[in-house]
């Protein structure tokens, strides 16, 4: 029988941490994204023509939301599991009658929830700046939820792998953020030279942004079916790694 | 209550922390696990509680295997770790309630209040843990360990760095727990505490259990009593007439120490005193000492 009370306790603990750090956790990312709207949407965007019939300010909305989802999911989940390892309070989780699945549900669920809330706040904020229409609300939410869960799982993996605060930051700052910027947050990959268009396809974030943008405007760099498939594939890979971590006790149990 | 069979632990570095440990902990007893630093006490506790993986052997808690049936086994155990690992930003109430949830127990504010009151933490229930003193943090760890009403409580150096007042309070809580049927396993560097509290004593050294004994039996078997005589006149050597008695000269010849077994049929005290009188050796005062558990422990460990 699953110990859902334990998963719930971890979830509530993590959400309470978010509540205690509301300025850093919620206000700061929302403000940063709003600045992108002001700079790229209003100031520079007014000089850029429409992209595939979409106002430039609106065009960057899915990319900006995705940028926040990826970085916040990863950083929040990685910090969530790394901090108890750092302070030593992980002893209590390890000695409790709780399985790896329940631990992951607690930490990943909280990180994903926070990202989804952030994503929705940024979406609501964007309505203040740009004319926006969501063509496929269901798929928009599906991409939002799946991406948040997948990258929270990735963050969870990083939080277990890391053995210092520097390692904790390396992947979000040096890999995920550049891949997101190069994955079509501010542009359509179709404007790139043909060779770079092919190289871009090795960037997994392209599929996430493309699919998410399709759910808004029905325009995409790659087929939305491929995007959905790739999102599910990343999710499956992260789940498999987390399963392996708990099976072997990697970095958790000597 | 706890059955440890052929348990060994070798770390990835190749260090063998535990070597073929066999140990039975009886239900409802206070078992003191003594050993020098690095002997393997915390490793042994870590394995039973699920924090470390055993390399070989099995452990069962109330018949539940700690790996195959880990949920049932861990549900019965509360652990107070040696280090003060706490969530600095949480309140006392929140962290104790969190522990209860982790162990799959429904909310029970009345029970949490009872624990906090017993540990003199009730006034601090809304305080952040970071604002508490070291002794108070130790109490919080005990409250967390008791939050899910465990049947077995591990106390790993619970009184390290704790003032006398708090120690007394904590041992009273431990006595109350034992009275309610909780099995308690404690490690401590304050051996007089083990002597005072424990029903049985286990000594671990270099990863091996070298002795498990009922405390009273141990004191009886290994305890020595000494009669110390302060001499009126200093002796340079022990006179040959006294050689047959178990006497030694101490303090530059100003004291004679007679070691004897209080449980023996004849202690030899009378004969020794007669021999002293015959040799015209007079003393101005006398005192007796009995070896403590600490003396026994030091003797056992230093022999290895």
Interface residues (C-beta under 8 A of the other chain):
Chain A: X1 X3 X5 X6 X8 X9 X10 X12 X13 X16 X17 X20 X84 X87 X88 X89 X91 X92 X93 X94 X95 X96 X97 X98 X99 X249 X253 X254
Chain B: X11 X12 X49 X50 X51 X52 X53 X70 X71 X72 X73 X74 X75 X77 X79 X81 X83 X85 X86 X87 X88 X89 X90 X94 X98 X99 X100 X101 X102 X103 X104 X105 X106 X144
